[in-house]
Amino acid sequence: MNVIQTNEAPAAIGPYSQGIIVNNLFYSSGQIPLTAEGNMVTGDIKEQTHQVFANLKAVLAAAGASLETVVKTTVFIKNMDEFSLVNEVYSEYFSTHKPARSCVEVARLPKDALIEIEVVALVK
């Protein structure tokens, strides 16, 4: 097991790591719209989703993976009415490669984020 940590993404805000590699799979912790410096992006769902993807790209790179090697995503959103807006941004990052995905509406996310995404990816 290999613990992943990068300063290019926000530090964990609790007793967990940014991600773990087991065998050839990378499991990320959920990424919320914090900047690498730990500041919350307070914009709308689209702005927050872009920041989440910036964080995911950073932890994936640190793990030797990329968005192209993601096999599964789990998306947690505060308001399912914003599902189509999330999909607009999501499809910018997964345009041709479309990993399996689950999406659920949740009552509340850490730091009152509007979105959180976690991924499972193959390590190159």
PASE-579658 format. One record per residue: x negated, y, z negated of N, C-alpha, C, O, CB in turn; residue in one letter. Coordinates in steps of 0.2 Angstrom, whole numbers, plus 5000, padded with zeros to 4 digits. Glycine has a CB too. Example, Ala and Ser with C-alpha at 12.3 -4.5 7.8 and 13.67 -1.06 7.14 Angstrom:
<sites>
> 4934 / 4972 / 4961 / 4938 / 4978 / 4961 / 4934 / 4984 / 4961 / 4929 / 4983 / 4958 / 4943 / 4978 / 4955 / a $
> 4936 / 4989 / 4965 / 4932 / 4995 / 4964 / 4936 / 5000 / 4961 / 4933 / 5006 / 4960 / 4930 / 4997 / 4971 / s $
</sites>
This chain:
<sites>
> 4996 / 4994 / 5000 / 5000 / 5000 / 5000 / 4996 / 5006 / 5000 / 4990 / 5006 / 4996 / 5005 / 5000 / 4994 / m $
> 4997 / 5011 / 5004 / 4993 / 5017 / 5005 / 4998 / 5023 / 5004 / 5003 / 5024 / 5007 / 4990 / 5017 / 5012 / n $
> 4996 / 5027 / 4999 / 5000 / 5033 / 4997 / 4998 / 5039 / 5002 / 4992 / 5040 / 5003 / 4999 / 5035 / 4990 / v $
> 5003 / 5043 / 5005 / 5002 / 5048 / 5009 / 5003 / 5055 / 5006 / 5008 / 5056 / 5002 / 5006 / 5048 / 5016 / i $
> 4998 / 5059 / 5007 / 4999 / 5066 / 5004 / 4995 / 5071 / 5009 / 4990 / 5070 / 5011 / 4995 / 5066 / 4997 / q $
> 4999 / 5076 / 5011 / 4996 / 5081 / 5015 / 4998 / 5088 / 5012 / 5003 / 5089 / 5010 / 4998 / 5080 / 5022 / t $
> 4993 / 5093 / 5013 / 4995 / 5100 / 5011 / 4999 / 5103 / 5017 / 5001 / 5109 / 5016 / 4988 / 5104 / 5010 / n $
> 5000 / 5100 / 5022 / 5003 / 5103 / 5028 / 5011 / 5102 / 5027 / 5015 / 5105 / 5031 / 5001 / 5099 / 5035 / e $
> 5013 / 5099 / 5022 / 5020 / 5098 / 5020 / 5021 / 5100 / 5013 / 5016 / 5100 / 5009 / 5023 / 5091 / 5022 / a $
> 5027 / 5101 / 5010 / 5027 / 5103 / 5003 / 5026 / 5097 / 4999 / 5027 / 5091 / 5000 / 5035 / 5106 / 5002 / p $
> 5023 / 5099 / 4993 / 5021 / 5094 / 4988 / 5028 / 5091 / 4985 / 5033 / 5094 / 4985 / 5017 / 5096 / 4982 / a $
> 5028 / 5085 / 4983 / 5034 / 5082 / 4980 / 5036 / 5086 / 4974 / 5032 / 5088 / 4970 / 5032 / 5074 / 4978 / a $
> 5042 / 5087 / 4973 / 5045 / 5091 / 4967 / 5047 / 5086 / 4962 / 5051 / 5088 / 4957 / 5051 / 5095 / 4970 / i $
> 5045 / 5080 / 4962 / 5046 / 5075 / 4956 / 5041 / 5070 / 4956 / 5036 / 5070 / 4959 / 5053 / 5072 / 4957 / g $
> 5042 / 5065 / 4952 / 5038 / 5059 / 4952 / 5038 / 5054 / 4958 / 5040 / 5048 / 4957 / 5039 / 5055 / 4945 / p $
> 5036 / 5057 / 4963 / 5036 / 5052 / 4969 / 5031 / 5055 / 4974 / 5028 / 5061 / 4973 / 5043 / 5052 / 4973 / y $
> 5029 / 5051 / 4980 / 5025 / 5054 / 4985 / 5028 / 5056 / 4991 / 5034 / 5055 / 4992 / 5020 / 5048 / 4986 / s $
> 5024 / 5059 / 4995 / 5027 / 5061 / 5002 / 5029 / 5055 / 5006 / 5033 / 5056 / 5010 / 5022 / 5066 / 5005 / q $
> 5025 / 5050 / 5005 / 5027 / 5044 / 5009 / 5022 / 5038 / 5007 / 5017 / 5039 / 5003 / 5026 / 5045 / 5016 / g $
> 5024 / 5032 / 5009 / 5020 / 5026 / 5008 / 5019 / 5022 / 5014 / 5024 / 5022 / 5018 / 5023 / 5022 / 5002 / i $
> 5013 / 5019 / 5015 / 5012 / 5015 / 5021 / 5012 / 5008 / 5018 / 5008 / 5007 / 5013 / 5006 / 5016 / 5025 / i $
> 5016 / 5003 / 5020 / 5016 / 4996 / 5019 / 5015 / 4992 / 5025 / 5019 / 4993 / 5030 / 5022 / 4994 / 5014 / v $
> 5010 / 4988 / 5026 / 5008 / 4985 / 5032 / 5008 / 4990 / 5037 / 5003 / 4994 / 5037 / 5013 / 4979 / 5033 / n $
> 5012 / 4990 / 5042 / 5011 / 4995 / 5048 / 5017 / 4999 / 5048 / 5019 / 5002 / 5053 / 5010 / 4991 / 5055 / n $
> 5021 / 5000 / 5042 / 5027 / 5004 / 5042 / 5026 / 5010 / 5037 / 5023 / 5009 / 5032 / 5033 / 5000 / 5040 / l $
> 5028 / 5016 / 5039 / 5027 / 5022 / 5035 / 5034 / 5023 / 5033 / 5039 / 5024 / 5037 / 5024 / 5028 / 5039 / f $
> 5035 / 5024 / 5026 / 5042 / 5026 / 5023 / 5041 / 5033 / 5020 / 5037 / 5034 / 5016 / 5044 / 5021 / 5018 / y $
> 5044 / 5038 / 5023 / 5044 / 5045 / 5020 / 5049 / 5046 / 5015 / 5054 / 5042 / 5014 / 5045 / 5050 / 5026 / s $
> 5047 / 5050 / 5010 / 5052 / 5053 / 5005 / 5056 / 5057 / 5009 / 5054 / 5060 / 5014 / 5049 / 5056 / 4999 / s $
> 5062 / 5059 / 5007 / 5066 / 5064 / 5010 / 5063 / 5071 / 5010 / 5060 / 5073 / 5005 / 5073 / 5064 / 5006 / g $
> 5064 / 5074 / 5016 / 5061 / 5080 / 5017 / 5066 / 5085 / 5017 / 5071 / 5085 / 5020 / 5056 / 5081 / 5023 / q $
> 5066 / 5091 / 5013 / 5071 / 5096 / 5012 / 5067 / 5102 / 5015 / 5061 / 5102 / 5017 / 5073 / 5097 / 5005 / i $
> 5071 / 5108 / 5017 / 5068 / 5113 / 5020 / 5064 / 5118 / 5016 / 5065 / 5124 / 5015 / 5073 / 5117 / 5023 / p $
> 5058 / 5115 / 5013 / 5053 / 5119 / 5009 / 5048 / 5120 / 5014 / 5046 / 5115 / 5018 / 5051 / 5115 / 5002 / l $
> 5044 / 5126 / 5013 / 5038 / 5127 / 5017 / 5033 / 5123 / 5014 / 5033 / 5120 / 5008 / 5037 / 5134 / 5018 / t $
> 5027 / 5122 / 5017 / 5021 / 5119 / 5014 / 5019 / 5122 / 5008 / 5016 / 5119 / 5003 / 5015 / 5119 / 5019 / a $
> 5020 / 5129 / 5007 / 5019 / 5132 / 5001 / 5024 / 5131 / 4995 / 5023 / 5134 / 4990 / 5018 / 5140 / 5002 / e $
> 5029 / 5128 / 4997 / 5035 / 5126 / 4992 / 5040 / 5131 / 4992 / 5044 / 5131 / 4987 / 5031 / 5126 / 4985 / g $
> 5041 / 5136 / 4997 / 5046 / 5141 / 4997 / 5052 / 5138 / 5001 / 5051 / 5135 / 5006 / 5044 / 5147 / 5000 / n $
> 5058 / 5139 / 4998 / 5064 / 5136 / 5001 / 5066 / 5141 / 5007 / 5066 / 5147 / 5007 / 5070 / 5136 / 4997 / m $
> 5067 / 5138 / 5013 / 5070 / 5141 / 5019 / 5077 / 5142 / 5017 / 5081 / 5137 / 5017 / 5069 / 5137 / 5026 / v $
> 5080 / 5148 / 5017 / 5086 / 5150 / 5015 / 5091 / 5151 / 5021 / 5097 / 5153 / 5020 / 5087 / 5156 / 5010 / t $
> 5089 / 5150 / 5027 / 5093 / 5151 / 5033 / 5099 / 5146 / 5034 / 5100 / 5142 / 5029 / 5089 / 5151 / 5039 / g $
> 5102 / 5147 / 5039 / 5107 / 5142 / 5041 / 5105 / 5135 / 5042 / 5099 / 5134 / 5042 / 5111 / 5145 / 5047 / d $
> 5110 / 5131 / 5043 / 5108 / 5123 / 5044 / 5103 / 5122 / 5050 / 5099 / 5118 / 5049 / 5114 / 5120 / 5045 / i $
> 5103 / 5126 / 5055 / 5098 / 5125 / 5060 / 5091 / 5127 / 5058 / 5087 / 5123 / 5060 / 5101 / 5129 / 5067 / k $
> 5091 / 5133 / 5055 / 5084 / 5135 / 5053 / 5081 / 5130 / 5048 / 5075 / 5128 / 5048 / 5084 / 5142 / 5049 / e $
> 5086 / 5127 / 5043 / 5083 / 5122 / 5038 / 5082 / 5116 / 5041 / 5077 / 5113 / 5039 / 5089 / 5121 / 5033 / q $
> 5085 / 5114 / 5046 / 5084 / 5107 / 5050 / 5077 / 5108 / 5054 / 5073 / 5103 / 5053 / 5089 / 5106 / 5055 / t $
> 5075 / 5114 / 5057 / 5069 / 5115 / 5060 / 5063 / 5114 / 5055 / 5058 / 5111 / 5056 / 5069 / 5121 / 5063 / h $
> 5064 / 5117 / 5049 / 5059 / 5116 / 5044 / 5058 / 5109 / 5041 / 5053 / 5107 / 5040 / 5061 / 5121 / 5038 / q $
> 5064 / 5105 / 5041 / 5063 / 5098 / 5039 / 5059 / 5094 / 5044 / 5055 / 5090 / 5042 / 5070 / 5095 / 5038 / v $
> 5060 / 5096 / 5050 / 5056 / 5092 / 5055 / 5049 / 5094 / 5055 / 5045 / 5090 / 5057 / 5059 / 5094 / 5062 / f $
> 5047 / 5101 / 5054 / 5040 / 5103 / 5053 / 5037 / 5098 / 5047 / 5032 / 5096 / 5048 / 5040 / 5110 / 5051 / a $
> 5041 / 5098 / 5042 / 5038 / 5094 / 5036 / 5037 / 5086 / 5038 / 5032 / 5083 / 5037 / 5043 / 5094 / 5030 / n $
> 5042 / 5084 / 5042 / 5042 / 5077 / 5044 / 5036 / 5076 / 5049 / 5032 / 5071 / 5048 / 5048 / 5074 / 5047 / l $
> 5035 / 5080 / 5053 / 5029 / 5079 / 5058 / 5023 / 5079 / 5054 / 5018 / 5076 / 5056 / 5029 / 5085 / 5063 / k $
> 5022 / 5084 / 5049 / 5016 / 5084 / 5045 / 5015 / 5078 / 5041 / 5009 / 5075 / 5041 / 5016 / 5090 / 5040 / a $
> 5020 / 5075 / 5038 / 5019 / 5069 / 5034 / 5018 / 5063 / 5039 / 5014 / 5058 / 5037 / 5024 / 5067 / 5029 / v $
> 5021 / 5063 / 5044 / 5020 / 5057 / 5049 / 5013 / 5058 / 5052 / 5010 / 5052 / 5052 / 5025 / 5058 / 5055 / l $
> 5010 / 5064 / 5054 / 5004 / 5064 / 5056 / 4999 / 5062 / 5051 / 4994 / 5058 / 5053 / 5002 / 5072 / 5058 / a $
> 5000 / 5064 / 5045 / 4995 / 5061 / 5039 / 4995 / 5054 / 5038 / 4990 / 5051 / 5036 / 4997 / 5065 / 5033 / a $
> 5001 / 5051 / 5040 / 5001 / 5043 / 5040 / 4999 / 5040 / 5046 / 4998 / 5034 / 5046 / 5008 / 5041 / 5039 / a $
> 4997 / 5044 / 5051 / 4995 / 5040 / 5058 / 5001 / 5038 / 5062 / 5000 / 5034 / 5066 / 4990 / 5034 / 5056 / g $
> 5006 / 5042 / 5061 / 5012 / 5040 / 5065 / 5015 / 5047 / 5068 / 5011 / 5052 / 5068 / 5018 / 5037 / 5060 / a $
> 5020 / 5047 / 5071 / 5023 / 5053 / 5074 / 5031 / 5052 / 5075 / 5033 / 5046 / 5074 / 5020 / 5054 / 5081 / s $
> 5034 / 5057 / 5078 / 5041 / 5056 / 5079 / 5042 / 5051 / 5084 / 5048 / 5048 / 5084 / 5044 / 5063 / 5081 / l $
> 5038 / 5050 / 5089 / 5039 / 5045 / 5094 / 5038 / 5038 / 5091 / 5040 / 5033 / 5094 / 5033 / 5045 / 5099 / e $
> 5036 / 5037 / 5085 / 5035 / 5030 / 5082 / 5040 / 5029 / 5077 / 5040 / 5024 / 5073 / 5028 / 5029 / 5079 / t $
> 5045 / 5034 / 5076 / 5050 / 5033 / 5071 / 5055 / 5028 / 5073 / 5057 / 5028 / 5079 / 5054 / 5040 / 5069 / v $
> 5057 / 5023 / 5069 / 5062 / 5018 / 5071 / 5068 / 5019 / 5067 / 5074 / 5016 / 5070 / 5059 / 5011 / 5069 / v $
> 5069 / 5023 / 5062 / 5075 / 5024 / 5058 / 5075 / 5031 / 5054 / 5070 / 5032 / 5051 / 5076 / 5018 / 5053 / k $
> 5080 / 5034 / 5055 / 5081 / 5040 / 5051 / 5087 / 5040 / 5047 / 5092 / 5037 / 5048 / 5081 / 5047 / 5055 / t $
> 5087 / 5043 / 5041 / 5093 / 5044 / 5037 / 5093 / 5052 / 5036 / 5089 / 5055 / 5033 / 5092 / 5040 / 5030 / t $
> 5099 / 5054 / 5037 / 5101 / 5061 / 5037 / 5106 / 5062 / 5032 / 5111 / 5059 / 5032 / 5103 / 5064 / 5044 / v $
> 5105 / 5067 / 5027 / 5109 / 5069 / 5022 / 5111 / 5076 / 5023 / 5107 / 5080 / 5023 / 5106 / 5068 / 5014 / f $
> 5117 / 5078 / 5024 / 5119 / 5084 / 5025 / 5125 / 5087 / 5020 / 5129 / 5082 / 5017 / 5122 / 5085 / 5032 / i $
> 5125 / 5093 / 5018 / 5129 / 5096 / 5013 / 5136 / 5096 / 5016 / 5141 / 5095 / 5012 / 5127 / 5102 / 5011 / k $
> 5137 / 5098 / 5022 / 5143 / 5099 / 5025 / 5144 / 5095 / 5032 / 5141 / 5097 / 5037 / 5145 / 5106 / 5026 / n $
> 5148 / 5090 / 5032 / 5149 / 5087 / 5039 / 5152 / 5091 / 5044 / 5151 / 5089 / 5050 / 5154 / 5081 / 5038 / m $
> 5155 / 5097 / 5043 / 5157 / 5101 / 5048 / 5151 / 5104 / 5052 / 5152 / 5107 / 5057 / 5161 / 5107 / 5045 / d $
> 5145 / 5104 / 5049 / 5139 / 5106 / 5053 / 5135 / 5100 / 5056 / 5130 / 5101 / 5059 / 5134 / 5109 / 5048 / e $
> 5139 / 5095 / 5057 / 5136 / 5089 / 5060 / 5133 / 5090 / 5067 / 5128 / 5088 / 5069 / 5141 / 5083 / 5060 / f $
> 5137 / 5094 / 5071 / 5136 / 5096 / 5078 / 5130 / 5100 / 5078 / 5126 / 5100 / 5083 / 5142 / 5099 / 5082 / s $
> 5129 / 5105 / 5074 / 5123 / 5109 / 5073 / 5117 / 5106 / 5072 / 5112 / 5107 / 5075 / 5125 / 5115 / 5068 / l $
> 5117 / 5101 / 5067 / 5112 / 5097 / 5065 / 5110 / 5093 / 5072 / 5104 / 5092 / 5073 / 5113 / 5092 / 5059 / v $
> 5115 / 5090 / 5075 / 5113 / 5086 / 5081 / 5110 / 5090 / 5086 / 5105 / 5088 / 5090 / 5119 / 5083 / 5084 / n $
> 5111 / 5097 / 5087 / 5108 / 5101 / 5092 / 5101 / 5101 / 5091 / 5097 / 5100 / 5095 / 5111 / 5108 / 5092 / e $
> 5099 / 5102 / 5084 / 5092 / 5103 / 5082 / 5088 / 5096 / 5083 / 5083 / 5095 / 5085 / 5091 / 5106 / 5075 / v $
> 5092 / 5091 / 5080 / 5089 / 5084 / 5080 / 5087 / 5082 / 5087 / 5082 / 5079 / 5088 / 5094 / 5079 / 5077 / y $
> 5092 / 5083 / 5092 / 5090 / 5081 / 5099 / 5084 / 5085 / 5102 / 5082 / 5083 / 5107 / 5096 / 5082 / 5103 / s $
> 5082 / 5091 / 5099 / 5076 / 5094 / 5102 / 5070 / 5090 / 5100 / 5065 / 5090 / 5103 / 5076 / 5101 / 5099 / e $
> 5070 / 5086 / 5094 / 5065 / 5082 / 5092 / 5065 / 5075 / 5094 / 5060 / 5072 / 5095 / 5064 / 5083 / 5084 / y $
> 5071 / 5073 / 5095 / 5072 / 5066 / 5098 / 5076 / 5066 / 5104 / 5082 / 5065 / 5104 / 5076 / 5061 / 5092 / f $
> 5073 / 5068 / 5109 / 5076 / 5069 / 5116 / 5077 / 5063 / 5120 / 5082 / 5061 / 5122 / 5073 / 5075 / 5120 / s $
> 5071 / 5060 / 5121 / 5071 / 5053 / 5125 / 5071 / 5047 / 5120 / 5074 / 5042 / 5121 / 5065 / 5053 / 5130 / t $
> 5067 / 5048 / 5115 / 5066 / 5043 / 5110 / 5072 / 5044 / 5105 / 5072 / 5049 / 5101 / 5059 / 5043 / 5106 / h $
> 5076 / 5039 / 5104 / 5081 / 5039 / 5099 / 5081 / 5034 / 5094 / 5084 / 5028 / 5096 / 5088 / 5039 / 5103 / k $
> 5078 / 5035 / 5088 / 5078 / 5030 / 5083 / 5085 / 5028 / 5080 / 5090 / 5032 / 5081 / 5073 / 5032 / 5078 / p $
> 5086 / 5023 / 5077 / 5092 / 5021 / 5073 / 5093 / 5027 / 5068 / 5088 / 5030 / 5066 / 5092 / 5014 / 5070 / a $
> 5099 / 5028 / 5067 / 5101 / 5034 / 5062 / 5107 / 5033 / 5058 / 5112 / 5030 / 5060 / 5101 / 5040 / 5066 / r $
> 5107 / 5035 / 5052 / 5113 / 5035 / 5047 / 5113 / 5043 / 5046 / 5108 / 5046 / 5045 / 5112 / 5031 / 5041 / s $
> 5119 / 5045 / 5045 / 5120 / 5052 / 5042 / 5126 / 5052 / 5038 / 5132 / 5049 / 5039 / 5122 / 5057 / 5048 / c $
> 5125 / 5055 / 5032 / 5130 / 5055 / 5027 / 5131 / 5062 / 5024 / 5126 / 5066 / 5023 / 5129 / 5050 / 5021 / v $
> 5137 / 5064 / 5022 / 5138 / 5070 / 5018 / 5137 / 5069 / 5011 / 5140 / 5064 / 5008 / 5145 / 5073 / 5020 / e $
> 5134 / 5073 / 5008 / 5132 / 5072 / 5000 / 5135 / 5079 / 4997 / 5135 / 5084 / 4999 / 5125 / 5071 / 4999 / v $
> 5136 / 5078 / 4990 / 5139 / 5083 / 4986 / 5134 / 5089 / 4985 / 5135 / 5094 / 4985 / 5141 / 5080 / 4979 / a $
> 5127 / 5086 / 4984 / 5122 / 5091 / 4982 / 5115 / 5088 / 4984 / 5114 / 5082 / 4983 / 5123 / 5094 / 4975 / r $
> 5111 / 5093 / 4986 / 5104 / 5090 / 4988 / 5099 / 5094 / 4983 / 5101 / 5100 / 4981 / 5102 / 5092 / 4995 / l $
> 5093 / 5092 / 4982 / 5088 / 5096 / 4978 / 5087 / 5103 / 4981 / 5087 / 5104 / 4987 / 5081 / 5092 / 4979 / p $
> 5087 / 5107 / 4976 / 5086 / 5114 / 4977 / 5092 / 5117 / 4981 / 5091 / 5123 / 4985 / 5079 / 5116 / 4981 / k $
> 5097 / 5114 / 4981 / 5103 / 5116 / 4985 / 5102 / 5117 / 4992 / 5105 / 5121 / 4996 / 5106 / 5123 / 4982 / d $
> 5098 / 5112 / 4995 / 5096 / 5112 / 5002 / 5103 / 5110 / 5006 / 5107 / 5107 / 5003 / 5091 / 5107 / 5004 / a $
> 5103 / 5112 / 5012 / 5109 / 5110 / 5016 / 5108 / 5103 / 5020 / 5112 / 5100 / 5022 / 5110 / 5115 / 5022 / l $
> 5101 / 5101 / 5020 / 5100 / 5095 / 5024 / 5093 / 5092 / 5021 / 5089 / 5095 / 5018 / 5099 / 5096 / 5031 / i $
> 5093 / 5085 / 5021 / 5087 / 5081 / 5019 / 5087 / 5076 / 5024 / 5092 / 5072 / 5026 / 5088 / 5079 / 5012 / e $
> 5081 / 5074 / 5026 / 5080 / 5068 / 5031 / 5074 / 5064 / 5029 / 5069 / 5067 / 5027 / 5079 / 5071 / 5038 / i $
> 5075 / 5058 / 5029 / 5069 / 5053 / 5028 / 5068 / 5049 / 5034 / 5073 / 5048 / 5038 / 5071 / 5049 / 5021 / e $
> 5062 / 5046 / 5035 / 5061 / 5042 / 5041 / 5057 / 5036 / 5039 / 5054 / 5035 / 5034 / 5057 / 5046 / 5046 / v $
> 5058 / 5031 / 5043 / 5053 / 5025 / 5043 / 5050 / 5025 / 5050 / 5054 / 5025 / 5055 / 5058 / 5018 / 5042 / v $
> 5044 / 5024 / 5050 / 5040 / 5024 / 5057 / 5035 / 5019 / 5057 / 5032 / 5017 / 5052 / 5037 / 5031 / 5058 / a $
> 5033 / 5017 / 5063 / 5027 / 5012 / 5064 / 5021 / 5016 / 5064 / 5021 / 5022 / 5067 / 5028 / 5009 / 5071 / l $
> 5016 / 5014 / 5061 / 5009 / 5017 / 5060 / 5005 / 5015 / 5066 / 5005 / 5009 / 5068 / 5006 / 5016 / 5054 / v $
> 5002 / 5019 / 5070 / 4998 / 5018 / 5076 / 4992 / 5014 / 5074 / 4988 / 5012 / 5078 / 4996 / 5024 / 5080 / k $
</sites>
